[in-house]
Amino acid sequence: MRRFVPERLRDLSQERRAAILKRSMEDVTGIYPEVRAILDDVRVRGDEVAIRHYRKHKRDITVSDLEVKREEIDEAYAQVDPKVTEALRKAAANIRKFHQAQLEREMWSIEISQGILAGRVTRPIERVGAYVPAGKAPYPSSVLMNILPARVAGVREIYVCTPPQEGMRADASILVAADIAGADRIFKIGGPWAIASLAYGTKCIPKVDKIVGPGNRYVTAAKMLVFGSVDIDSPAGPSEVLILADESGDPRLTAVDMLSQLEHDQDAAAVLVTTSEDLAHEVSQFISRELDRLPRREIMEAALSKNSAILIAEDMGEAIRFTNEYAAEHLQIIVRDPWTILARIDHAGSIFLGPYAPVPVGDYASGTNHILPTGQCARMFSGLSVDDFIKKPTFQYVSREGLEGLKDTIVTLAEAEGLMMHARSVKERFRTDGS
């Protein structure tokens, strides 16, 4: 906790500023050889590799144990608190509604010039694999966030992979969430073994076209290594929040919002950037008072000291510039007029406006997706959406008149590039000698 006291943005050393911006961005290249060996093993020997790995959970495991049966799903409903099931259904309805609004026109076209019609169509990816971690704690909400956008997009087949527990049993809440969201098949397999199985296909697990969903560093490394054989979503790291606040921010709520992100794990990050010196000190004091009585104190204390900060900006302009540089996974804007500030935000995964929009609102039930880019990846990636499950091929219809108008342009450029047959494929259409 030595470093978790308010600091002035303008006084940060280059090293300190770089450390805050870097947070827990993890370089997984060091484990590539280990993960690549697992991927290659699964590519060659298929399900046998996973069966060998999971004998630790069930000595007489067979291929049939890798897939969840309907009776297991029915049993899961009996095990999960009905209030949780109902909450999942309500959250699913909001997530579905929000993502349905993202659907674009199935086809559009414009007339480029006389005789040339060009356009684009949308087509869903055919098969998607959703990875759902279940290590430190199960996250059924992530199941909804993975599956529902794909379902809304029109993906034909959606498969879920989740690590099994003792006895080769999947977590009950994950099974219920997957069923509510509309997964076609669920497999009890995790880590690089799951990613390899989805990427290459086995007798039990079909090959998919895209893999989505967060996981540990081994899952992330595996996804990076199979990219190209399949598509993947953006790399995901530990959870993070940046809170941008002025003097209107409530110190107690701001501190609680920071701590709520840090309870994920010791690599999580929480940063407050404020123009109010009073707010900065009050938040720091509240966290110091509360920390000792919290159940996950050691985890939160580690995250506070490693990746977190309270920063005092000279003015809102300086605060916004740092906010855009940080490019947070979650950005809370707690100022008198959040809509004005929103117009000046360029980089963030998901943005929460006003004092009544803490990050858990988006984590669970507002409808927006909580699978988001971390570690400054919000500078070039967006959160998971319907767009991640749709391809957009273009088309063109060209009449003879239209091609005649383009002929000289095409031939000139093709010949300039030394591609004579490209030029000839156009010129041949206007030959008059019949040969």
VOGU-3710 file (C-alpha; in Angstrom, 3 decimals, decimal comma):
1> mrrfvperlr> 0,000/0,000/0,000  3,018/2,330/0,123  2,237/3,860/-3,259  -1,538/4,131/-2,937  -1,764/7,761/-1,910  -2,933/10,625/-4,137  -0,361/11,696/-6,723  -0,333/14,698/-9,023  -0,434/13,779/-12,684  2,041/16,489/-13,648
11> dlsqerraai> 4,567/15,275/-11,039  4,636/11,607/-12,084  8,037/10,341/-13,130  8,258/8,725/-16,543  8,722/5,348/-14,843  5,690/5,770/-12,583  3,460/6,977/-15,411  4,579/4,081/-17,607  3,876/1,600/-14,795  0,331/2,918/-14,325
21> lkrsmedvtg> -0,349/2,756/-18,059  1,158/-0,706/-18,402  -0,743/-2,108/-15,393  -0,805/-5,900/-15,663  -0,364/-6,233/-19,430  1,109/-9,668/-19,657  3,569/-11,003/-22,196  2,523/-14,594/-22,822  5,221/-15,325/-25,389  7,339/-16,986/-22,706
31> iypevraild> 4,858/-19,866/-22,419  4,370/-20,268/-26,185  6,631/-23,363/-26,425  4,736/-25,158/-23,639  1,332/-24,238/-25,062  2,338/-24,988/-28,649  3,327/-28,517/-27,582  -0,191/-29,079/-26,197  -1,803/-27,672/-29,335  0,297/-29,885/-31,597
41> dvrvrgdeva> -0,475/-32,914/-29,432  -4,232/-32,290/-29,720  -3,939/-31,679/-33,451  -2,337/-35,123/-33,899  -4,038/-37,254/-31,235  -7,344/-35,433/-30,686  -9,574/-36,355/-27,746  -7,023/-38,805/-26,355  -4,966/-35,859/-25,052  -7,859/-34,385/-23,066
51> irhyrkhkrd> -8,838/-37,800/-21,734  -5,328/-38,348/-20,432  -5,310/-34,891/-18,854  -8,642/-35,342/-17,075  -7,950/-38,717/-15,535  -7,155/-36,590/-12,486  -10,919/-35,979/-12,225  -12,203/-39,400/-13,252  -10,053/-42,503/-13,567  -12,281/-44,346/-16,058
61> itvsdlevkr> -12,957/-41,316/-18,275  -14,097/-41,918/-21,866  -14,784/-39,655/-24,833  -18,476/-39,554/-23,952  -17,597/-37,874/-20,639  -16,332/-34,810/-22,499  -19,795/-33,700/-23,635  -22,570/-32,504/-21,338  -25,741/-34,584/-21,607  -29,275/-33,190/-21,418
71> eeideayaqv> -29,845/-34,867/-18,073  -26,838/-32,996/-16,647  -28,412/-29,705/-17,708  -31,728/-30,694/-16,137  -29,926/-31,595/-12,915  -28,161/-28,234/-13,001  -31,483/-26,380/-12,963  -32,375/-28,280/-9,788  -29,054/-27,312/-8,184  -29,070/-23,594/-9,004
81> dpkvtealrk> -31,066/-21,233/-6,802  -34,264/-20,314/-8,702  -33,537/-16,635/-7,966  -30,229/-16,965/-9,805  -31,937/-18,660/-12,744  -34,525/-15,889/-12,909  -31,802/-13,231/-12,723  -29,982/-14,932/-15,608  -33,187/-14,921/-17,657  -33,766/-11,212/-17,005
91> aaanirkfhq> -30,158/-10,344/-17,804  -30,360/-12,456/-20,973  -33,434/-10,545/-22,149  -31,635/-7,202/-21,767  -28,451/-8,485/-23,441  -30,468/-9,910/-26,319  -32,405/-6,641/-26,778  -29,246/-4,501/-26,810  -27,445/-6,732/-29,296  -30,458/-7,001/-31,600
101> aqleremwsi> -30,200/-3,226/-32,008  -26,696/-3,727/-33,447  -27,906/-5,698/-36,459  -27,240/-3,940/-39,748  -29,170/-4,112/-42,996  -28,716/-7,521/-44,597  -27,775/-5,901/-47,890  -27,109/-2,460/-49,297  -25,866/-1,180/-52,648  -25,070/2,070/-54,415
111> eisqgilagr> -24,651/3,043/-58,058  -20,995/3,980/-58,449  -21,587/5,238/-61,968  -23,776/4,329/-64,917  -23,821/0,522/-65,199  -21,847/-0,192/-62,016  -23,697/-1,339/-58,911  -21,627/-2,157/-55,809  -22,760/-3,217/-52,370  -22,308/-5,383/-49,329
121> vtrpiervga> -24,176/-8,251/-47,711  -23,961/-9,533/-44,144  -23,582/-13,219/-43,380  -23,130/-14,861/-39,976  -20,129/-17,000/-39,136  -21,213/-20,637/-39,282  -19,602/-22,146/-36,161  -18,411/-20,412/-32,993  -16,706/-21,767/-29,890  -17,218/-19,917/-26,600
131> yvpagkapyp> -14,660/-20,470/-23,859  -16,008/-20,107/-20,312  -13,486/-20,237/-17,449  -14,458/-21,894/-14,176  -11,246/-21,863/-12,166  -11,255/-19,452/-9,215  -15,009/-18,855/-9,586  -17,678/-19,620/-12,181  -19,000/-16,668/-14,179  -22,389/-17,588/-15,673
141> ssvlmnilpa> -22,846/-13,962/-16,749  -19,913/-14,416/-19,153  -21,759/-17,312/-20,749  -24,603/-14,963/-21,670  -22,188/-12,330/-22,971  -20,408/-14,861/-25,205  -23,370/-16,712/-26,638  -26,196/-14,199/-27,033  -24,466/-11,854/-29,531  -23,592/-14,880/-31,655
151> rvagvreiyv> -27,161/-16,157/-31,434  -28,555/-12,745/-32,388  -26,110/-12,542/-35,309  -27,509/-15,807/-36,672  -24,566/-18,121/-35,995  -25,783/-21,631/-36,827  -23,807/-23,670/-34,305  -22,483/-22,451/-30,947  -20,339/-24,702/-28,772  -19,249/-24,010/-25,202
161> ctppqegmra> -16,079/-25,338/-23,595  -15,672/-25,042/-19,824  -13,209/-26,752/-17,452  -14,721/-29,680/-15,514  -14,657/-30,227/-11,773  -14,062/-33,396/-9,791  -15,935/-36,327/-11,307  -15,983/-34,610/-14,728  -18,915/-32,440/-13,740  -19,426/-28,956/-15,157
171> dasilvaadi> -20,441/-26,060/-12,931  -24,235/-26,029/-12,614  -24,650/-22,259/-13,025  -22,635/-22,318/-16,243  -24,806/-25,095/-17,648  -27,990/-23,197/-16,796  -26,675/-19,991/-18,358  -25,547/-21,821/-21,507  -28,969/-23,416/-21,849  -30,770/-20,098/-21,375
181> agadrifkig> -28,500/-18,437/-23,950  -29,054/-21,189/-26,511  -25,764/-23,100/-26,757  -26,027/-26,055/-29,124  -23,477/-28,291/-27,377  -21,415/-27,987/-24,197  -18,062/-29,694/-23,623  -16,247/-30,296/-20,350  -12,762/-29,317/-21,337  -10,634/-26,280/-20,511
191> gpwaiaslay> -7,284/-24,575/-21,012  -5,201/-25,029/-24,174  -6,823/-28,441/-24,662  -10,181/-26,744/-25,265  -8,746/-24,092/-27,576  -6,893/-26,711/-29,643  -9,965/-28,939/-29,883  -12,119/-26,056/-31,111  -9,451/-24,796/-33,519  -8,545/-28,124/-35,124
201> gtkcipkvdk> -11,557/-30,307/-34,402  -11,598/-33,776/-32,863  -13,968/-36,732/-33,115  -15,912/-35,317/-30,171  -15,575/-31,555/-30,662  -16,270/-29,971/-34,064  -13,856/-27,453/-35,572  -15,171/-23,898/-35,338  -14,552/-20,734/-37,329  -14,047/-18,405/-34,365
211> ivgpgnryvt> -13,214/-18,717/-30,660  -14,332/-16,094/-28,152  -14,211/-15,704/-24,402  -11,671/-14,847/-21,701  -9,350/-17,219/-19,862  -6,041/-17,433/-18,035  -2,656/-16,751/-19,612  -2,484/-20,294/-21,050  -5,859/-19,826/-22,753  -4,761/-16,435/-24,079
221> aakmlvfgsv> -1,499/-17,890/-25,405  -3,375/-20,760/-27,050  -5,803/-18,384/-28,740  -2,935/-16,270/-30,055  -1,222/-19,379/-31,456  -4,296/-20,778/-33,242  -5,190/-17,408/-34,777  -5,134/-17,956/-38,504  -6,548/-21,455/-38,252  -9,545/-19,739/-36,647
231> didspagpse> -10,478/-16,177/-35,848  -10,391/-14,979/-32,227  -11,714/-12,029/-30,278  -9,393/-9,482/-28,663  -6,807/-10,612/-26,094  -8,193/-10,413/-22,554  -6,268/-9,704/-19,393  -7,076/-8,843/-15,772  -10,046/-6,559/-15,109  -9,507/-2,799/-14,875
241> vliladesgd> -11,415/0,427/-14,274  -10,558/4,094/-14,632  -12,854/6,546/-12,867  -12,868/10,101/-14,206  -14,415/12,419/-11,606  -14,814/16,042/-10,641  -15,765/17,510/-7,262  -19,317/16,149/-7,609  -18,060/12,591/-7,074  -19,103/10,823/-3,868
251> prltavdmls> -15,939/9,619/-2,053  -17,591/6,542/-0,550  -19,152/5,370/-3,835  -15,964/6,094/-5,772  -13,864/4,073/-3,322  -16,317/1,171/-3,353  -16,366/1,182/-7,153  -12,562/0,940/-7,217  -12,536/-1,902/-4,696  -15,237/-3,765/-6,611
261> qlehdqdaaa> -12,864/-4,120/-9,570  -9,918/-5,114/-7,418  -11,697/-8,088/-5,859  -11,344/-9,974/-9,145  -7,674/-10,848/-8,641  -4,338/-9,401/-7,591  -3,526/-8,321/-11,151  -6,634/-6,141/-11,481  -6,272/-2,363/-11,762  -8,268/0,619/-10,480
271> vlvttsedla> -7,318/4,217/-11,243  -9,063/7,406/-10,134  -8,318/10,561/-12,139  -9,914/13,619/-10,586  -9,714/17,392/-10,660  -10,730/17,467/-6,985  -7,934/17,243/-4,429  -10,517/16,781/-1,650  -12,119/13,816/-3,441  -8,717/12,204/-4,011
281> hevsqfisre> -7,764/12,327/-0,328  -11,200/11,238/0,911  -11,201/8,219/-1,415  -7,717/7,261/-0,229  -8,779/7,527/3,420  -11,962/5,510/2,865  -10,068/2,672/1,181  -7,502/2,611/4,006  -10,284/2,360/6,590  -12,283/-0,292/4,734
291> ldrlprreim> -9,538/-2,585/3,519  -8,843/-4,476/6,737  -12,463/-5,564/7,139  -12,978/-6,846/3,589  -13,076/-10,611/2,867  -10,654/-10,497/-0,097  -8,275/-8,025/1,537  -5,019/-9,685/0,486  -6,064/-9,823/-3,167  -7,241/-6,204/-3,169
301> eaalsknsai> -4,175/-4,963/-1,323  -1,894/-6,587/-3,892  -3,870/-5,041/-6,757  -3,805/-1,632/-5,099  -0,048/-1,640/-4,668  0,776/-3,112/-8,098  -1,532/-1,546/-10,639  -3,687/1,156/-9,055  -3,465/4,894/-8,453  -5,284/8,036/-7,357
311> liaedmgeai> -4,249/10,874/-9,655  -4,978/14,578/-9,262  -5,239/16,515/-12,521  -4,782/20,285/-12,848  -7,923/20,540/-14,963  -10,404/18,383/-16,859  -8,408/18,682/-20,073  -5,380/17,036/-18,470  -7,624/14,392/-16,903  -9,234/13,534/-20,238
321> rftneyaaeh> -5,894/13,343/-22,041  -4,649/10,789/-19,510  -7,967/8,903/-19,686  -7,621/8,513/-23,451  -3,994/7,462/-23,093  -4,944/4,842/-20,491  -7,706/3,386/-22,750  -9,506/1,571/-19,951  -11,528/-1,598/-20,214  -14,172/0,054/-18,001
331> lqiivrdpwt> -14,448/3,847/-17,820  -16,720/5,508/-15,276  -17,444/9,200/-15,796  -18,707/10,807/-12,593  -18,912/14,528/-13,334  -21,638/17,166/-13,362  -22,208/16,838/-17,117  -21,040/13,374/-18,250  -22,494/13,776/-21,764  -20,152/16,659/-22,547
341> ilaridhags> -17,170/14,586/-21,392  -18,347/11,549/-23,375  -17,906/13,516/-26,604  -14,198/13,901/-25,769  -13,495/10,225/-24,994  -11,707/8,399/-27,801  -10,585/5,137/-26,209  -12,493/2,918/-23,769  -14,001/-0,555/-23,794  -17,306/0,308/-22,096
351> iflgpyapvp> -18,320/3,685/-20,655  -20,490/4,188/-17,568  -22,075/7,623/-17,205  -23,151/9,227/-13,935  -23,182/8,233/-10,254  -25,764/5,472/-10,711  -23,851/3,501/-13,364  -21,159/1,472/-11,588  -19,349/-1,184/-13,608  -21,433/-4,124/-12,233
361> vgdyasgtnh> -24,439/-2,681/-14,100  -22,725/-3,550/-17,372  -21,190/-6,709/-15,948  -24,591/-8,234/-15,421  -27,798/-6,649/-16,576  -27,868/-3,386/-18,565  -27,526/-5,315/-21,836  -24,092/-4,089/-22,927  -21,354/-6,685/-23,231  -18,772/-7,187/-20,488
371> ilptgqcarm> -16,237/-9,056/-22,622  -13,976/-6,092/-23,290  -10,436/-5,197/-24,400  -7,895/-4,696/-21,584  -4,341/-3,388/-21,270  -4,788/-0,396/-23,643  -6,269/-2,666/-26,329  -9,339/-0,389/-26,294  -7,245/1,835/-28,542  -7,876/-0,619/-31,396
381> fsglsvddfi> -10,458/-3,199/-30,234  -14,102/-2,979/-29,196  -16,057/-5,106/-26,762  -17,700/-8,282/-28,025  -20,724/-7,522/-30,199  -22,869/-8,848/-33,007  -20,225/-7,518/-35,415  -17,770/-10,142/-34,131  -19,962/-12,900/-35,521  -20,756/-11,433/-38,926
391> kkptfqyvsr> -18,841/-11,385/-42,213  -19,448/-8,636/-44,730  -18,644/-9,728/-48,282  -18,951/-7,128/-51,006  -20,474/-7,555/-54,458  -20,595/-5,709/-57,745  -22,762/-5,942/-60,845  -21,237/-4,362/-63,941  -22,974/-3,919/-67,283  -21,090/-3,689/-70,601
401> egleglkdti> -21,593/0,057/-70,504  -20,237/0,219/-66,958  -17,127/-1,816/-67,805  -16,499/0,283/-70,893  -16,370/3,362/-68,682  -13,754/1,715/-66,435  -11,786/-0,118/-69,111  -8,990/2,383/-69,639  -8,491/2,909/-65,880  -8,246/-0,821/-65,182
411> vtlaeaeglm> -5,982/-1,597/-68,132  -3,641/1,279/-67,314  -3,245/0,257/-63,669  -2,929/-3,463/-64,425  -0,209/-2,882/-67,031  1,585/-0,470/-64,676  1,762/-3,302/-62,150  2,989/-5,754/-64,755  -0,161/-7,897/-64,589  -0,859/-8,262/-68,292
421> mharsvkerf> -3,509/-10,962/-67,969  -5,455/-8,718/-65,585  -5,502/-6,121/-68,347  -6,350/-8,711/-70,981  -9,333/-10,047/-69,000  -10,946/-6,646/-69,488  -9,762/-5,958/-73,043  -10,953/-9,386/-74,268  -14,539/-8,398/-73,535  -14,360/-5,674/-76,186
431> rtdgs> -12,637/-7,590/-78,991  -14,477/-7,386/-82,264  -12,463/-9,761/-84,454  -14,173/-12,875/-83,007  -10,881/-14,698/-82,425
//
